[in-house]
Amino acid sequence: MTQTNIKKKSDIRLGTRGSQLALWQSNWVKSELEKTGASVELIKIKTEGDIQTGSLAQIGGQGLFTKRLQVALLNEEIDLAVHSLKDLPTEDHPQLTIAAVPPRETVADALVSNRFTSLQDLPLRAIIGTGSVRRAAQILHIRPDLEIRDIRGNVDTRLKKLDDGEYDAIILASAGLLRLGFENRISYTFPTSELVPAVGQGALGLETRKADSETISKLNSLNDPESFHRAMAERTMLRTLYAGCLSPVGALTHVRNDQLHLKGAVLSHDGKHKIECEETSGLVQSDSLGQQVAEKLISAGAAQFLQDRH
């Protein structure tokens, strides 16, 4: 009986998007796993978000960059998918699990401009590029005079559009710029009090099949408990709000003395209204903390701003 088609026990087939940032993230995970003695093969997979060219609002944001990877997991084409956690829908698939969240990068948003050094430095009616309704709403909350225009593409594509003069400034996650070595392009880092980050921003989610105990065991060494529970609290909050990635929702977590603090923010799309609520719990009570903050937000009237329900 030939053994050529049987995957060796030590092999992990890691599915990744082909973008520059996705490959950086997946190669980092590959390198960390190989330090433990695992053999890892990268498999590039094109997702719907890589193929579609319209705005996220037009083509639907939920799972655009993750669903094809999840299908590959379910079909056992790969054993592990590396996601930017902010792109992963909050409704978990019953056969899949987030087995690990490695140490989280900064959660802050960055203003990138070739002429201006801060949001306040921008002239009246300046053109800001972002594909995020969360960022757009919060920018309009601070500067309602600015013109928000949609922008799509990978980090390098967006930077080129800025350099070609299509925008006065664009907003990107600081984490992606830092990971790709573009820190010199950051004109201004928004304080989290000014722009509340996206759920899961700066975090990687390592997703596997629930039944694949061997891969799950290999991922234990990559999991950072603080990053994991912070991400789970944020994701539970978003799930309890029934809010998708097209809703203007932000979340901010930190851990101090084994206590997990979560602040949630919901805005109207035009940025005129903003509701914030916060709570604290023990680190491992992350799910109940996320639920509590979501319920407080709903009680404070957040539901009226969550029409984009998924």
N, C-alpha and C positions, 0 to 999 in steps of 0.2 A: 504493500500500500504506500503510495507516494505521500510525502509530507510537505510538498512544495506549496500548497495552498493553505496550509494551517499557520495561523499567526503565532509567532513565538510568544510565550507567556510574558516575557519582559517587554514586549513591544507595546507602545502607545501610539495610536494613529491620531494625531492632533489636527483637527479641522480649523482652518483660518480663512478669513477674507484676504484678498490680495492687496489691500491698500497698504501704503507705507506704514501707517500707524498700527494696523492690525498685525502686520508681519513683525514689527518691532515687539509688540506685546507677546505674540505667539513664540517668537524666537527667545524672548526672555524666559517664558515658562518652560520651553524646551531645554534651555540651558540649566535652569534650576532643577528640573527633573533628572537630567543627565548626571548632575552632581550626586544624586542618590543611587546611581547605577542603572537607571531605566534607559531603555532604548526608545527614542522618539522619532517618528516620521511626520513631517509636516505635509498636510494635504490642503491645497488651495481650493476654495469653494466660492463660486460667485453667488451673491445673495441678490434678492429683489432690489435692495437699495443701491447695489452697484450697477444695476441694469437700467432702472427707471431714472428719468432725468427731470421730472416735474418737481414742484415743491412738495415738502412733506405733507402739507395740508391737502394738496390735490391728490396725491397717490396713497395717502394713508400711512401714518407713521409707525403703528404698532408692529414690531417684529420684522420690519423691512430689512434690517441688517443681521437678523438672528434666526429667522424661521427656517431657512434652507439648511443652516448648520444643525438645527434641532432635528430636522427630517433625516439628515445624514446620521445623527446619533441613533435615532429610532430604527433606522434601516441597517444599523451596525456597519456602516461604511467608515465611521470614525469612532474613536473611544472617548474623545475629549474635545470639547469646543471651548475656545477662549473668546469671551465676549467683553466688550466695554459694557459694564453693568448697567449704565444708564440707557443702553439701547435694548435691554432685555425686557420683554413684557412682564408685568408683575404677576400675571396669572400663571402659576407654575404648571407645567405639564405633569400629569400623574405618574409618568414613567421616567421622568428626568429629575435631577437634583443639582443644585449649586453645591458642589462638594467642597469648594475652597474659595476664599477671597484673600489674595495675597496682601501684604502691606500696601495701604492706600497712598496714592500720590495726592498732592494738593487738590482741594475741591474748588478752588477759586476760578472765576472767569477772568479773561484777559481782554483788554482793548488793544487792537493792533492797528496802527496808523503810521503812515510815512510823514505826516505833517503835524499831527496833534498829539499831545502828551497826556491828556486826560479827557474824561467825558465833558467836564465843564469848559475845556479849552476849545471844543468843537463850535463852529459858528452856527447861527440860526439855520434851521432846515438842512443841516448836514445829513448826508446819506449814510446810514449804518446798515451793514450787511449781517444778517443772522438768519438761520433756519429754525430757530427756537422761539416758540411763542412765550416761553417762560422768560427768556432774556428780553424779548421785545417788550413785553408788558412791564417789566421792571425798569427798562430804560425809559419808556414813556412815562412811568411813574415819577422819574427824576427829571426828565427833559421831554415834556410833551410836544415840543416844537420839532423834534428830530423826525426825519423820514426813515422808516424802517423798510428795507427791501430784502426779499428772500435771497439766500445764497446757498448753493449746494456744492458738493464735491469734497474730495479729500483735503487734508490740511494744506498740502502744497498747491492744489488747484485753487483753493480760496485765497491763499496768499498771492498767487499770480493775478487773480481778478482784482485784488486790491492794488497791486503794483501797476496794473493796466489802467487804473483810474476809474474803475466802475463804482467805487465806494470811497467815501472819505475815511471810513474806519470799518473794521469788522470785529466781531466778538467771537472768541474761541475759548475752549477749555484750556486753562493754563497747563493741565497735566499732559495733554497731547503735544503742546509746543515744547515742553521740557523734555519729554521722552524722545522727541525727534531732534533735539538739539537746536531748536529755534528760539531759545530764551531771549536772544538779542532782538527778536521781533516784537517782544512785549513792550508796549508803550505805557501801559497802566494796568495794574492788578487791582480788580475791584475788591474792596473789603466785603466779607460775607454779610455784613450788616447792610450793605448797599445792594448787592445782588446775591440773593439766597441761591445756593447751587441747585443743580438738578439732582433728583434722586439717583444715588449710585455714582455721581460724578467723581472721576479720578480713581475709581475702583475697577478691578477686573473680576469677572465671574467665571469660574472654571466649572463647566457643566458636564455631567456624565449621566449615564443610565443608572437609575437607582439600584438595579440588579447587578451592576458591575462592581462588586465589592473589591476586586483586585485593583482597579484603577482608582477607586475612592481611597483605598489604603495608601496608594502611592502619592496621593495629593495631600495627605495629612501634613506633611512637612512644609507645604507652601501656604497653609492657612494661617492667617493672623486673626486671633479671636476678636480683638477690638474692631478691626476692619470688617470682619464678618458680621458681628452683631450690630454695628452701626448701619451697615448696608441693609440688613434684614429689617431693622426698625423703620428705615426710610421706605423700603419696598412695601411693608405692611401698611404704612400710612397711606401710600398712594393707592394700594389695592382697596383699602377700606373706603377711600374717597370715590372709588369707581372712576378714577381719573386716568386717562391715557397720556401718552407723551405729547399729545396735541393740546393738553390743558396747561394753563399757566400756574404750575405748582412747583414749589421749591422745598428743599429740606436741608437742614443743617444739624449734624450730630457732633458731639465730642464726648470723650470719656475722662472723668476725673475721679480719683479715689474709688475705682471700680463702680462708679455710678455713670449711667448712660443718659445723656441729655439730648433731647430732640426738639428742634423748633421747626414747625411747618408753616409755609406761607402759600396763600392762594390769592391770585389777583384777577381783576377783570381784564379782558383782552386789551382794552384801551389804556390800561395802567392807572385809571382814575381811582380804583378801589383796591385796597390791600388788607388782607386779614392774616394775622399771625397768632399762633398759639404754641405753647411749649410745655413740656413735662419732663420729669426725671424718674428713672427706675434703676434697678439693679441691671448689670450688664447682660445677664442671660435672659432677662424678661423683655427682650427687644421686640418680640411680636406684640405683646400686650401694650407696650409703650407706643408703638406705631398706631395701634388701634385707638388708644386713648387720645392721642393728638388729633387724629382724623375726626373722631367724634366731637372734640372741642371745636374744631374748625367748622364742622357742619352745623353745630349749635350756634356758632357765631355768624352763620349766614353764607358760608362758602359755597353751598350747593348751587346758588344762582349763577356762579361763575364757571361751573363745570358742565356746560352743555355738551362739550366734546367728549361724551362718555363712551367707553369701549368695553 
